Amino acid sequence: MDYLPSGELSILGDQRKLTHREWIWVWLKVKHDGLKLPPDQFDTPTMRAEMAKHFDESPLLRIELSDQLRPQMHDIDLEWISDDDDEQLSWIRNHLDDAKLKHERLARRRSPGISHIYTEVIWSRRDAVIAAIDYWDEALTAKELVVEGLRIGWDEHIQRERKFRWFTKENELEQCDLTWAWLRKNKPHLTTGQRPFTTRADVQDFFDAIELSDDEEKFIINTIKLRWSQRKHREKMVGKKQCNLILSNAALKSLDKFANQKNLSRSQFIEILLHEEAERSRGIKK
């Protein structure tokens, strides 16, 4: 028999076309049935031909999957899931399994795990997350509730994260040390039984876990942020001393004009002029 590549769902006994997500679902099901399907051949004529052949050799599997294929969540309800935000995709992966277990405990039922999907659907992290949702053997309404809960949770996570945007990768450990030191000195009761922070995530988790009013949390974070800014300002001022100059309005206007032309501050422009004058003086002496 000639197994021609086909985008039709006819391999499951229907004539409508498979969506991209349905192809992934079927691909996973057939793969788990024992057919070796390399991930790098996903959605290729070779893959489709192999799957069509497998269904002809396993007609009962075709019937079984036709019965199992359920309506999936609408794409629009999954648009919030990014295809290039690794932080978000990792967050969803970490929280999806927990949300699934909580739902199943309440419903007093268990379904097969879905975490293995992430190591099988390797061509796209977004496809892997959505495939795990689609593969979850649960009613559509339950999935919609869980995914909406994840969306709300991610939005709240982003709001919390904005408070710590002043943390930078190159200064993260120093900023964590400053935050821990300030809390130990000014709010020691909050640090009892806690470990010093080593990452921004540790700091976020700490503030997520303690019960503070919005005003108190904002005061603490803004105070520590101000301390950090003051520290960096003092470091920049090493070897420098403030000097007040009295200039005429005309001189100030000229200074601003020349400094703006070179995209410099007043002090930077004056310092460059002094440096150039010093170089010129050394040249004359030679």
ABEGO torsion letter per residue (X at the ends): XBBBBBABAAAAGBABBBBAAAAAAAAAAAAAAGBBBBAAABGBAAAAAAAAAAAAABAAAAAAAAAABBBBBBAAAAAABBAABAAAAAAAAAAAAAAAAAAAAAAGBBBBBAAAAAAABAABAAAAAAAAAAABBBBAAAAAAAAAAAAAAAAAAAAAAAAAAABBAAAAAAAAAAAAAAAAAABAAAABGBBBBABAAAAAAAAAABBBBAAAAAAAAAAAAAAAAAAAAAAAABGBBBBBBBBBAAAAAAAAAAAAAAGBBAAAAAAAAAAAAAAAAAAAAX
